[in-house]
């Protein structure tokens, strides 16, 4: 799910794919059936894919690891961290997110354990594209209601594959006067 965090720190929505108002930020929340590694890539400045969560989480994000505990909410960034939310916005009407969930660390396919946030190099973008081609991909339309929990399951027989979830978070642009 996606939590919407207001400027005062209050949380408005805990599920679904919300629309974000001006000045609001987001926090990602997911639960996995087994312990897995989570990676978060977002379009950064100039639409450059930027790793927000990898094997070396941002030191101020309040998470010690990108590994989930089975059945326990994994929240990134943590409300306890100094950097407790992900800013979205800019000139576009939506921000694309790519979440990768893997049973093994993706360092095995060439991503260094770089400190996040990290703009992906050309080589890292190529390896990400290659991984996505081999993964179980789940595209999520923006039609999920705010009160619905987004539930994604691996298809039978693909349990060992990395799962890729792509979605957009829409945001309202400030009116120009």
C-alpha positions in Angstrom: 0.0 0.0 0.0 0.9 3.7 -0.1 0.6 6.0 2.9 0.1 9.6 2.0 2.0 11.9 4.5 0.7 15.5 4.9 3.1 18.4 5.6 2.2 18.1 9.3 3.2 14.4 9.3 -0.3 13.0 9.6 -1.1 9.9 7.5 -4.2 10.1 5.2 -4.3 6.8 3.3 -2.8 3.4 4.0 -3.9 1.4 1.0 -4.5 1.6 -2.7 -2.9 4.0 -5.2 -3.8 7.5 -4.1 -3.7 10.9 -5.7 -1.2 13.2 -3.9 -2.1 16.8 -3.2 0.3 19.7 -3.3 2.9 19.4 -0.5 2.0 15.8 0.3 4.5 13.0 0.3 4.3 9.2 0.4 5.6 6.2 2.3 5.5 2.7 1.0 4.1 -0.2 3.0 4.2 -3.9 2.0 3.9 -7.3 3.6 5.5 -10.4 2.2 4.7 -14.0 2.9 8.4 -14.9 3.3 11.5 -12.9 4.1 12.5 -11.1 0.9 14.7 -8.2 -0.3 12.9 -5.1 -1.5 14.3 -2.5 -4.0 12.6 0.8 -4.8 13.3 2.7 -8.0 11.6 6.0 -8.8 12.0 8.5 -11.7 14.3 11.2 -10.2 15.2 14.6 -11.6 15.2 14.6 -15.4 13.4 11.2 -15.3 16.7 9.5 -14.4 15.8 6.2 -12.6 17.0 6.5 -9.0 17.4 3.7 -6.5 15.7 4.9 -3.3 16.1 1.6 -1.5 18.7 -1.0 -2.1 21.1 -3.3 -0.2 22.5 -0.2 1.5 19.4 1.8 2.7 19.7 5.6 3.1 21.1 6.1 6.6 18.3 8.5 7.6 15.4 6.5 6.3 14.9 4.6 9.6 15.4 1.1 8.1 18.4 -1.0 8.8 18.0 -3.3 5.9 16.0 -3.8 2.7 14.9 -7.3 3.9 11.4 -7.9 5.0 10.2 -10.1 7.9 7.5 -12.6 6.8 4.0 -11.3 7.7 5.2 -8.0 9.2 4.6 -4.6 7.6 7.7 -3.3 5.9 7.5 0.5 5.8 9.9 2.6 3.8 10.9 5.2 4.8 10.2 4.5 8.4 8.1 7.1 10.3 11.0 6.9 12.9 13.6 8.1 10.4 14.9 11.6 9.8 13.9 11.2 6.2 10.5 9.8 6.8 8.8 10.3 3.5 9.3 10.2 -0.3 8.7 13.5 -2.1 6.8 13.2 -5.3 5.8 15.9 -7.7 7.5 18.1 -10.2 6.2 19.1 -13.6 4.7 15.7 -14.4 1.2 14.6 -13.4 2.4 11.3 -12.0 5.6 9.7 -10.6 6.4 6.1 -11.8 7.6 3.7 -9.1 9.2 0.3 -9.7 9.4 -2.1 -6.7 11.4 -5.3 -7.0 10.9 -8.1 -4.5 13.5 -10.9 -4.6 14.3 -13.9 -2.5 18.0 -13.1 -2.9 20.0 -9.9 -2.9 20.2 -8.3 -6.4 24.0 -7.7 -5.8 24.3 -11.1 -7.5 23.3 -9.6 -10.8 25.8 -6.8 -10.7 24.2 -4.0 -8.7 26.8 -2.7 -6.2 25.6 -2.1 -2.7 25.7 1.6 -3.3 24.3 4.0 -0.8 20.8 5.1 -1.8 19.5 7.4 -3.2 21.6 6.6 -6.2 21.0 7.6 -9.8 21.4 4.5 -12.0 24.3 4.5 -14.4 23.6 3.4 -18.0 25.0 0.0 -17.2 22.8 -0.3 -14.1 19.7 0.7 -16.2 20.6 -2.0 -18.7 20.9 -4.6 -16.0 17.6 -3.4 -14.5 15.9 -3.7 -17.9 17.4 -7.2 -18.3 16.2 -8.2 -14.8 12.7 -6.9 -15.5 12.5 -9.0 -18.7 13.3 -12.2 -16.7 11.1 -11.3 -13.8 7.4 -11.8 -13.0 6.1 -8.4 -13.9 2.9 -6.9 -12.4 1.6 -3.6 -13.9 -0.9 -1.9 -11.7 -3.4 0.5 -13.2 -4.3 3.6 -11.4 -7.9 2.4 -11.0 -7.4 0.8 -7.5 -9.6 2.6 -5.0 -8.0 4.3 -2.0 -9.7 1.8 0.3 -8.6 -1.3 -1.5 -5.5 -3.2 -0.5 -3.2 -3.9 -3.4 -2.5 -7.6 -3.4 0.0 -9.2 -5.7 0.8 -12.9 -5.9 3.5 -14.7 -7.8 2.1 -17.0 -10.5 2.5 -20.7 -9.7 5.9 -22.0 -10.8 7.6 -18.6 -10.6 8.4 -18.6 -6.9 12.2 -18.2 -7.4 11.8 -15.3 -9.8 12.1 -11.6 -8.8 8.8 -9.9 -8.8 8.5 -6.5 -10.3 5.6 -4.2 -9.5 5.2 -1.0 -11.5 2.7 1.8 -10.7 2.2 5.5 -10.9 1.3 7.8 -8.1 -0.8 10.7 -9.5 -0.4 14.2 -8.1 -2.3 17.3 -8.5 -0.4 20.2 -9.9 -0.7 23.5 -8.1 -2.9 25.9 -10.0 -1.1 28.7 -11.7 -2.6 32.2 -11.1 
